[in-house]
Amino acid sequence: MNQADFSSYEKSCFVYRDNKPERLTIRNYREDDIEALIRIQRECFPPPYPSELWWNREQLLNHLRRFPQGMLCAEIGGAVVGSLTTMIASIDLTAPDRLRHTWAEMTDNGYIGTHAPDGNTLYVVDIGVSPSARGLGLGKQMLQAAYELVVELGLDRLLGGARMPGYGRAAAELTPEEYVEAVLSGERRDPVVGFLLRCGRLPVAVARDYLDDEESAGCALLMEWRNPFRHSADVRPDAFPL
Ligand SMILES: CC(C)(COP(=O)(O)OP(=O)(O)OC[C@H]1O[C@@H](n2cnc3c(N)ncnc32)[C@H](O)[C@@H]1OP(=O)(O)O)[C@@H](O)C(=O)NCCC(=O)NCCS
């Protein structure tokens, strides 16, 4: 898809830092943002996260070529401080095989060669906010923009594998499902799963060996946001009923 062939996204609002309003813009990222996007990755995923998994220029150029509409960033005071990358996939949530995927096979190792324009699901490839801008609501605003894209494109849902960085330390005593149940009952806190629950996402299932992510013991929690205007047939009975 050519950059000129899609309706670009741009939204401004205010967020509060130390009780002072600051103007935030959520917009599609562009080629001249690439350097900032790679810096944000470095800041967001420090060791032990493998540096080979940080974005490289070729991946970001592929994103812009294949699905520019799905590439979002957050800008404050002229600086890009967060990004959210998505692609479209065909996913039937009642098919257990489709749930047992890895990040690498779903996203073509982050190059999104697997992007399927005719699919039904907006799949989150990555989200990150620079530590200097966390807790201001940027992650939530970027996800809100992605939910709006789900509605705009008439897709069934947004889905993504949430890292579970608190699980690695608990892995000797709990299965990943038990850990998620403990997070859902409020006994344990997880920074990423907790963030996504607050952003309106629902837990679907645990994916094992999802990503080479020591803090999460390789696991991820697949979490969805359903398009409230569509009632798809493949709604999976809640794996984690409350
Ligand atoms: C996860 C991340 C994107 C959150 O971004 P953020 O901009 O700081 O989050 P927001 O300020 O939008 O927070 C939205 C909500 O989540 C909550 N939240 C944010 N960080 C949280 C945390 N560490 N633990 C629990 N809740 C959290 C906020 O309190 C807020 O709740 P509210 O809406 O009820 O007030 C950011 O911490 C990050 O980049 N982490 C490292 C990269 C990463 O692991 N990405 C996830 C890949 S799956």
Ligand as a Chemical Component Dictionary entry (heavy atoms), coordinates in Angstrom:
data_LIG
# 
_chem_comp.id                   LIG 
_chem_comp.type                 NON-POLYMER 
_chem_comp.pdbx_formal_charge   0 
_chem_comp.three_letter_code    LIG 
# 
loop_
_chem_comp_atom.comp_id 
_chem_comp_atom.atom_id 
_chem_comp_atom.alt_atom_id 
_chem_comp_atom.type_symbol 
_chem_comp_atom.charge 
_chem_comp_atom.model_Cartn_x 
_chem_comp_atom.model_Cartn_y 
_chem_comp_atom.model_Cartn_z 
_chem_comp_atom.pdbx_ordinal 
LIG C1  C1  C 0 3.381  -1.201 29.277 1  
LIG C2  C2  C 0 3.611  0.252  28.849 2  
LIG C3  C3  C 0 3.430  0.330  27.317 3  
LIG C4  C4  C 0 2.583  1.146  29.545 4  
LIG O1  O1  O 0 2.645  2.449  28.974 5  
LIG P1  P1  P 0 2.209  3.771  29.787 6  
LIG O2  O2  O 0 2.064  4.852  28.790 7  
LIG O3  O3  O 0 3.124  4.003  30.925 8  
LIG O4  O4  O 0 0.773  3.352  30.371 9  
LIG P2  P2  P 0 -0.452 4.356  30.647 10 
LIG O5  O5  O 0 0.080  5.565  31.339 11 
LIG O6  O6  O 0 -1.199 4.569  29.367 12 
LIG O7  O7  O 0 -1.316 3.521  31.635 13 
LIG C5  C5  C 0 -2.656 3.098  31.315 14 
LIG C6  C6  C 0 -3.225 2.390  32.520 15 
LIG O8  O8  O 0 -2.399 1.262  32.851 16 
LIG C7  C7  C 0 -1.905 1.411  34.184 17 
LIG N1  N1  N 0 -0.514 0.989  34.221 18 
LIG C8  C8  C 0 0.535  1.546  33.586 19 
LIG N2  N2  N 0 1.661  0.924  33.942 20 
LIG C9  C9  C 0 1.294  -0.023 34.831 21 
LIG C10 C10 C 0 2.021  -0.968 35.603 22 
LIG N3  N3  N 0 3.363  -1.046 35.529 23 
LIG N4  N4  N 0 1.343  -1.791 36.425 24 
LIG C11 C11 C 0 -0.007 -1.719 36.514 25 
LIG N5  N5  N 0 -0.751 -0.832 35.829 26 
LIG C12 C12 C 0 -0.090 -0.001 34.997 27 
LIG C13 C13 C 0 -1.997 2.899  34.511 28 
LIG O9  O9  O 0 -2.123 3.088  35.900 29 
LIG C14 C14 C 0 -3.246 3.291  33.764 30 
LIG O10 O10 O 0 -4.397 2.898  34.507 31 
LIG P3  P3  P 0 -5.710 3.823  34.543 32 
LIG O11 O11 O 0 -6.104 4.027  33.113 33 
LIG O12 O12 O 0 -6.666 2.994  35.311 34 
LIG O13 O13 O 0 -5.282 5.097  35.185 35 
LIG C15 C15 C 0 5.033  0.744  29.248 36 
LIG O14 O14 O 0 5.209  0.531  30.632 37 
LIG C16 C16 C 0 6.171  0.076  28.506 38 
LIG O15 O15 O 0 6.584  0.544  27.449 39 
LIG N6  N6  N 0 6.744  -1.042 29.043 40 
LIG C17 C17 C 0 7.901  -1.711 28.464 41 
LIG C18 C18 C 0 7.604  -2.315 27.133 42 
LIG C19 C19 C 0 6.656  -3.494 27.248 43 
LIG O16 O16 O 0 6.811  -4.392 28.066 44 
LIG N7  N7  N 0 5.636  -3.496 26.356 45 
LIG C20 C20 C 0 4.618  -4.523 26.358 46 
LIG C21 C21 C 0 4.872  -5.491 25.282 47 
LIG S1  S1  S 0 3.632  -6.792 25.323 48 
# 
loop_
_chem_comp_bond.comp_id 
_chem_comp_bond.atom_id_1 
_chem_comp_bond.atom_id_2 
_chem_comp_bond.value_order 
_chem_comp_bond.pdbx_ordinal 
LIG C1  C2  SING 1  
LIG C2  C3  SING 2  
LIG C2  C4  SING 3  
LIG C2  C15 SING 4  
LIG C4  O1  SING 5  
LIG O1  P1  SING 6  
LIG P1  O2  DOUB 7  
LIG P1  O3  SING 8  
LIG P1  O4  SING 9  
LIG O4  P2  SING 10 
LIG P2  O5  DOUB 11 
LIG P2  O6  SING 12 
LIG P2  O7  SING 13 
LIG O7  C5  SING 14 
LIG C5  C6  SING 15 
LIG C6  O8  SING 16 
LIG C6  C14 SING 17 
LIG O8  C7  SING 18 
LIG C7  N1  SING 19 
LIG C7  C13 SING 20 
LIG N1  C8  SING 21 
LIG N1  C12 SING 22 
LIG C8  N2  DOUB 23 
LIG N2  C9  SING 24 
LIG C9  C10 SING 25 
LIG C9  C12 DOUB 26 
LIG C10 N3  SING 27 
LIG C10 N4  DOUB 28 
LIG N4  C11 SING 29 
LIG C11 N5  DOUB 30 
LIG N5  C12 SING 31 
LIG C13 O9  SING 32 
LIG C13 C14 SING 33 
LIG C14 O10 SING 34 
LIG O10 P3  SING 35 
LIG P3  O11 DOUB 36 
LIG P3  O12 SING 37 
LIG P3  O13 SING 38 
LIG C15 O14 SING 39 
LIG C15 C16 SING 40 
LIG C16 O15 DOUB 41 
LIG C16 N6  SING 42 
LIG N6  C17 SING 43 
LIG C17 C18 SING 44 
LIG C18 C19 SING 45 
LIG C19 O16 DOUB 46 
LIG C19 N7  SING 47 
LIG N7  C20 SING 48 
LIG C20 C21 SING 49 
LIG C21 S1  SING 50 
# 
